[in-house]
Amino acid sequence: MALRRPAAIAASLAASALLVGGLAACGSDETAAETVAATTAAADTTASTGTTDKVGGTATCDAASLVEAAQGADPNVTGLDDPNAFKCADGWAYASVDTEDESSAYAEVVVFEAEGQFWVPKDRAEVCKAPGDQVPESLYQAACETS
């Protein structure tokens, strides 16, 4: 079976929209042009992503998401230092995590920035220069001034 290119799929969907748009205009307040525009926009999204699922999203502010992100950067992270040892605000978060290596176990604070639906660990020395500069003031003390 031959695969169709996104442009061909979009053109096919747009042609279908013309037919559906013409039928939708009969007996409704929506014009055929509005139907075609809406369907074509949806076709463009489908064609470019290959799916109708939403691309992007928002990072979930919960312990599991933050621990998973921290473990992605450091596999020695074992979990949160305390079940409530995290907070999120304005696309930023911090978590106090437990870390164990071959010689010791310790707690450390990790700062994250949301990128789409993912939390990305950041270098505290780079993002903690001043309250509100990058890390929001509401998180700054706990995220940047604790060890």
N, C-alpha and C positions, 0 to 999 in steps of 0.2 A: 504494500500500500504506500503510495507516494504521500509525503508530508506536504501540507500546504503552508506557504509562507504567511507570516502575520499580515502583510499588506493584502494578500488575496483573501484571507479570512475577513479582514475589516471591510473590504469591498463587497464581499458576499453578504455580510451582515447589514451593511448599509443598503444594499439592493433589497434585502428582505424587509428592512425598515420602511422603505418606500411603499411596498405593498401593504404592510401592516399599518403604516401611518395613514394611508389612504382609507383603509377600512376603519381605523380608529376615529378618523375625523367625522365619519358618518354617525350621527347621533351623540356626539360628545362636544364639549366646549374646547377641547384640545385641538389645535390645528395640526395638519399633516407635517408642516415644517417643524413644529415643536417636537413632534414624535420622532421625526428623522434626526433632528439635532441631538436629542437625548439618547437615542439608540446608537447613533454614530459615535458619540462620546463614550458610551459603554463598550462599543466594539473596539475603539482605539485602546482603551484600557486592557481589554481582553487580549487584543492582538499583541500589545507590547509586553505584557506579563505572562501570557500563556495561560492565565487562569482568571477567574472572576473573584478570587479571594482578595481581600484587602492587603495591599502591600504596605509595610511599615508597622505602625502600631505604637503603643505606649508601653514603656517598661512598667512592670508590676512591682509595687513597693511592698515586698514581703520578705521574710527571712530566707525562704528557700531560694528566691531569685538572686538575692544578694550573695548568699553563700555559694551558689553555683557560679556566679560571675567571679568571685574571689578565688574559687578553686580552679577556674580556667586560667587565671594568671599565676597561681601558686598551688600546686597539687597537695602541698603540706597543710593547707587550711582544712580543719576538721569540722568546723561549725561556728556558731556564734558564741561569744564569751558569755553572754546572758541572753535569754529569749527575747528581751526587749532592747538589746544593744544595737539598734539601728534606727534611722530616721531618714525620711525623704522630703525634699522640698524643691520646687521650681526646676525639675530635671536633674537634680543632684541628690546624692545619698551618701551616707557613711554607715559603716558597720564595724563593730568591735568583734574581731574573729579570733578564734583559738587556732594556733599554728603549732605543729609539732614537726621537728626535724630529728635527725638521728642523735643529736646531742641535747636538745632541750625542748621545752614546751613553753609557749608564751602567748599573750594576747597582743594584738596589734589592730590599729584603726586603719581601715581601707576606705578611700574616697572613690565614689563612682559618679560618672556622668551618664545620663540616659542618651542612647543613640538609637532612635526608633524603639523597638521593643526589647532592647538589650541594655544591661548595665555594663559599662566599660570601666574597669579600674583605672584610676589616674594617679600620676606621680604627685604626692602631697606637696613636695617642694615646688612644683610648677603651678599648682592650682590654688595653693593656700598662701598667696602673697599678701592679701588684705581682705578683710570682711567685705563681702559683696562684689569683689573684683571678679571672681569666677564662682566660687562656692558661696551660696546665699548666706546672708548675715545670720539667718535663723539656724543654720547648721554649723557655722564657722567655728565656734568655740569647741564643740564636741568633735567635729571632724578634723580640725586643724591644730588645735592647741592641746590635745591629749596625746599620750603615747600609746 
